Amino acid sequence: MAKHYKNEKIMKFLTILGALIGLVTLILYILGLENYGFVNPVLALDRVFNFIIGLVIVFLTFLVALKPDKPLPFHWLVLFLLGVFLVIFGAGIISCVLVIIASLIGLLESI
């Protein structure tokens, strides 16, 4: 059962915006275009492998915001972990920050 937050619309908006920016960043990364929002801490992974995992994380981020409780619950801790995974697997620091801001809003409401 999903917890309903008072600012749930803002959290969902930030999560969807972060996933969209992550998707654009991943596409720019796979095309080889210069992108300053990309941080690549996992240097040993291949470009395509990193792209596929990043795409799965972006897709899960979309699903958490659009269909709560279907694949993952809409909870601040899940959003925080997805934000961390977004930056690790190449979706960019901007998308990570947006999703983590959404998780912090949920955390502040839970306190």
C-alpha positions in Angstrom: 0.0 0.0 0.0 1.5 3.3 -1.0 1.8 6.1 1.4 0.0 9.2 0.3 2.1 12.3 0.8 0.6 15.8 1.1 2.9 17.1 -1.7 2.6 14.0 -3.8 2.0 15.9 -7.0 5.2 17.9 -6.6 7.1 14.7 -5.9 5.7 12.9 -8.9 6.4 15.9 -11.1 10.0 16.1 -10.0 10.4 12.3 -10.4 9.0 12.3 -13.9 11.1 15.4 -14.9 14.2 13.6 -13.5 13.4 10.5 -15.5 12.9 12.5 -18.7 16.2 14.4 -18.2 17.9 11.0 -17.4 16.5 9.6 -20.6 17.8 12.5 -22.7 21.2 12.3 -21.0 21.4 8.5 -21.7 20.5 9.1 -25.4 23.2 11.8 -25.7 25.7 9.5 -24.0 25.1 6.6 -26.3 25.3 8.9 -29.3 28.6 10.1 -28.1 27.7 13.8 -27.8 29.3 16.0 -25.2 27.1 16.2 -22.1 28.1 18.0 -19.0 25.4 16.4 -16.9 26.9 13.0 -17.2 29.1 11.6 -14.4 30.6 8.2 -15.1 31.8 6.6 -11.8 31.6 3.1 -13.2 34.5 3.3 -15.6 34.8 -0.5 -16.1 31.4 -0.9 -17.7 31.0 -0.9 -21.4 29.0 2.0 -23.0 26.1 -0.2 -24.2 25.9 -2.1 -20.9 25.9 1.1 -18.9 23.2 2.5 -21.3 21.0 -0.6 -20.9 21.1 -0.6 -17.1 20.6 3.2 -17.0 17.6 2.8 -19.3 16.1 0.2 -16.9 16.6 2.5 -14.0 15.0 5.4 -15.9 12.0 3.1 -16.8 11.6 2.1 -13.1 11.7 5.7 -12.1 8.9 6.5 -14.6 6.8 3.6 -13.3 7.3 4.6 -9.7 5.8 8.0 -10.4 3.1 6.9 -12.9 1.9 3.6 -11.3 2.7 3.6 -7.6 2.8 0.1 -6.0 2.9 -1.7 -9.4 6.7 -2.5 -9.7 8.0 -0.5 -6.7 6.2 1.5 -4.0 6.1 5.3 -4.2 8.2 5.9 -1.0 10.9 8.4 -0.3 13.5 5.7 0.3 12.8 4.1 -3.1 13.1 7.5 -4.7 16.4 8.1 -3.0 17.8 4.8 -4.1 16.6 5.4 -7.7 18.3 8.8 -7.6 21.6 7.3 -6.6 21.3 4.6 -9.3 20.5 7.2 -11.9 23.8 8.9 -11.3 25.7 5.7 -11.0 24.5 4.3 -14.3 24.8 7.4 -16.4 21.5 9.2 -16.3 23.2 12.3 -15.1 23.6 14.4 -12.0 20.6 16.7 -12.9 18.2 13.8 -13.0 19.6 12.5 -9.7 19.2 15.8 -8.0 15.6 16.1 -9.1 14.6 12.6 -7.9 16.5 13.1 -4.6 14.7 16.4 -4.0 11.4 14.5 -4.4 12.6 11.9 -1.9 13.6 14.6 0.5 10.2 16.2 0.3 8.7 12.8 1.2 11.2 12.3 4.0 10.3 15.7 5.5 6.6 14.8 5.4 7.3 11.5 7.1 9.1 13.2 10.0 
